[in-house]
């Protein structure tokens, strides 16, 4: 893959036309060095409506046409989770760069296939873990890495939505990779990975719907350093979406929205608390522009991976998500049974690791 020529805008394609694609595209079109040149959906009508909404010149009623469009530098993939592997793989095979929404894929096997394909083709590939690109999250990570709170001993993070969701909603559909863990839990797990790396052991419990997706999941991640991370996610109960990082000489508290924070507070032993706030010049804390800028920076530099969202890190997070699903008994249609060691070396489920607890389906209102 050749670098994008300095001085011209990076040409984007959008694959899928749902809510996430619309949110990303709205932020993308506001960037002066980005140009959205094509969109694809499974139906031409949906693609055309999306194109008209955002002023996109080309609309395709199939994915293949977008993948073959030589005027596209990079494709943003925002299909349902279960289609990430196929959609991203199609674009990589055609020589397009790819920014793939989280969760990167359904499981580690699919993620490994995409990473291997991108590296073999020399094509750019990045998970859309926008939290890692957020300026305030980067500041938090740098402070922790510089020893501001001493040795990290623990991470606690929670992400919950109250719902209720209609019965046909993708979050309740196993065929679409539904459930709290892959949609919301990926953020607490990714924060733990950012600060502690890959765990050596995983214990987890969950409440499952009658259809077999997790309505809420809690996991305890253990590390060789002696640190622990407690992560929780839910689609049946809202939370403050807060996080705390505890160290040997202090702590960091993110009071709400830890994945796109407006502020965090650093508490150091013997000092007054210090509050760090988002810079208004960076735009809304919830903007997806930061990850788009990182993609374009990498493309102009001729890089095939982002140092902010490295592919090896994405694979490690997927291994942890697989391990949690193993513990609680969530398996999606078409997934092969995992063999011992299939979760990337993490221990297999055992009597002390916890298991899924079937529960009543979430209360929902008619669609």
QUIJORA-V214883 format. One line per field, one symbol per residue. ss: DSSP state (2 for helix, 1 for strand, 0 for the rest). phi: phi as a letter, one per 20 degrees, with the letter a starting at -180 (. if undefined). burial: 1 if it has 9 or more other ideal C-beta (glycine too) atoms within 8 Angstrom, else 0. Layout:
ss: ???
phi: ???
burial: ???
This chain:
ss: 0000000001111110002222222222000001111111000222222222220001110022222200000111100022222222222220001111000000022222222222222000111002222022222222222000000111111111000000000222022200022222222222222222000011111111000001111111110000011111110000000011111001111100022200111111000001111002220000002222222222220000000000222222222222222222000000000000000000000000000111000000000
phi: .effffodffeddddocefffffffffffeefedcedbbcbfcffffffffffdmefccdebfgfffeffedebdeecfggfdggfffffffgenefcddgefgbfbfgfffffffffffemdfbbfeefgfefgffffgfffffenfdmffdaccbbccdfmfdggefgfddgfdmfofffedfgfgfffffgdcnefebccbcbddffeoeeebcccdddcgfnfccdcbbbdcafcfldbcddcfcrbcddfalfebfeabddddgncfgdddcffgfenggefeffffffffffffemedbeffcffffgfffffffgfffgfenecegnffgeegnfemnfgfgbfdenbfcgcfgffcdgf
burial: 1001000001111111100111111111101001011111100101111110010101111010111010011111111011011011111110011111111111110111111011101011111111111111111110110001100111111111001111001011110111111111111111111111001001111111101011111111111000111111111100101111111001111101111010111111000000010100010010111111111101110011110011101111111111111111110100000000001101000000101100001101000
